[in-house]
């Protein structure tokens, strides 16, 4: 345990931040899972609406340093690719 008062305060702050970050990161991961499930399903409209929400949350997470900005950019790129994939596969099947 820390002895100086400022070290005790720093410990309290780090514990609060850790809980907050854990909660936010978990919520972000849950949202990503929901989007991936919607993108794999038969409802492109729902997937597109969820995509906008996911992109916004990724940008917010990067802005608050919950995740790195390049991680957010890479994830958004992969998710948009996932959104476009069924349309390309569907077009290939009819041709």
Steps between C-alpha positions, in 0.01 A plus 500: 500500500619853427605717793503861373159662470546588133589136426183387679296743292669381181412142591135592556490685168658213311249252644207723398646549151563128464138416579372772266727390216412135553130580478536715189727251324257218578207702364697575183584132449135403553393756240756361255366147553143621441610670177687194374196283569275747315741520206506121474118486513239573237418857602735745326291797614557420869869435435537837329331685787712315753811577295445874551468450875812282514708751304391780732586298810839402357578865430395595853713222649801618299441862601502409870807272454304189590644348183770629267385709204660260251321209665172685453582574135599139431186367667276740307665394177444132571141558605418700186654222294274255682199719420582504127583129479145353480410735213801383299429134574131544412587668169739217412234235558244653263746555214 
